[in-house]
Amino acid sequence: MSLKVSGFSSAALQYKIVFFNNASNTPTSAINENVTGTSGRWYSVDATNASGSAVYVRLSDGAAPTLGTTAADWQFHIPANSSKRIEIPTGAPFTTGLNLWTGGNSDPKSSNAPAAGGVTVTVVCS
C-alpha cells in the first residue's frame, strides 16, 4: 500500500491530489489519516478496481478514525474489474481532516479486506 499527496495551485484555489495504491489488498492496517493535513473540500474521486470482486472506497471527516469502528461519511461501490469517477463540482466539505480507506463489503465500518487484484484511488481536493 502506498499513499502520495501532491499540491498544485490555480488562480483561484490551492489543490491537492491524493493517490492511494492498495496493491496489497489490505483494508489498510490503519486508515490513511488526515491525508490533506487540513480542512477543505474534495471534488472528485477516481477509483480503479482490478479485482474480481466489488470494492468500497471510503472517505471520512474527522480526527483519529479507527478501522472497524469509524463509519465512512462517504462510501462508493466500485464493481469488479471496473473504474468509476465521482464528481462534486462545488466540492464536499471536510472540516477536520480527510481519511481514506478501502474495504471488501458494504458495511461503512468494515475492516474486511478487498479481494486480490488491487485498487487505486485518486482524490482531488482543496
N, C-alpha and C positions, 0 to 999 in steps of 0.2 A: 504494500500500500504506500502511495506517495501523495503528497499534497504540495502544490505550488501556488503562490499568490503573487501576482504581478500588478503593478499600478500603471495607469496612464491617465492623462488629463485631456480635456477638451476645453473649448472656450467657456462652456457653461458649468461643467461638473468634473470632479475627480472620480475616476472609475477604477475598479479593481476587477481582475479576472482571477477566479479561484478554480484551479484544475485539480481534480481528485481522481486518482487512478487506483481502483481497488482490484488490482490484478490477482491478489491473493485470495479474493472472495471471502474475506472475514467481515463480520459486521463492524469492523474496526474495533480492535481490542479496547479502544477508548474512542469516544466520539471526537471528531475533529472540532475542538472547541474554539470559539471566537476567531474564526478564520479571517475575518476582516480587521480585527483589532479595535473596532469601534462600532457605534451605531451607524445606520444608513438605510438603504433600500436595495432590494435585489430586483433586477429587471428581467433576467432570463435564466433558465436552467436548460442545458443541453445534456442529455444522458444517452449513452450507448450501452446496450446490454448484449454482450456476446455469448451469454449463457443460454442453455436450453430451457430455462425456467424464468418466470416473471421475477422482477426485482423491484423494490420500492426505494426510491430516493427520498430522504427525509431531511428537512431543514427545521431548525427551531431557533427561537429568540430567547436568550437567557444566559445566565451565568452557571457554570459548573453542572452541566447536564450529566445524567447517569444512564449508561446503556442498560436497557431493560426496565428502567423506571420512568425516565423522562419521555413524555409523548411529543411527537413531532407537531409543530404548528402547521407545517405544510408537508404533504406527502404525495408523491407522484408514482403511479404504476407504470412501469416500463415492461412491455411484453417481451417474451423470449425472442432472442435474435433480432432485436429492433432498436431503433433510435427514436427519441421524442424531444421536442422543444416546447417549453412552456414559457410564454412571454407575458409580462405585465408592463405595458408601455409607461404607465405612471409610477411603477415600482411598488413593491410591497415593503412596508417599513419594518425594521427591526430596531429595537431601542437599546438593548444591552450588548448583544453580540450574536453573530450568525454561526450556528453549529451545523455540521453536516455529517451524515452517515447513510449507509445503505443496509437493506435487510431483505430477507427472503420471504416474508409473509406480510399480510396487510395490517397486522396489529401495529399501531403507531409507536408503541413502546418496545416492540420486539427486539431481541438480541439475536434472532435467528439469522445465520449467515446466508448470503446469496449462493445460488448453485455455482458450480465450477464454470469458468469461461471468461469472467472478467467484466467489470463495469467501469466506465469512465463518466465523470460528471464535470461540467464546466458551468460556473455561475458567474454572471456579470452583475456587479453591484457597485454602489457608490458609498 
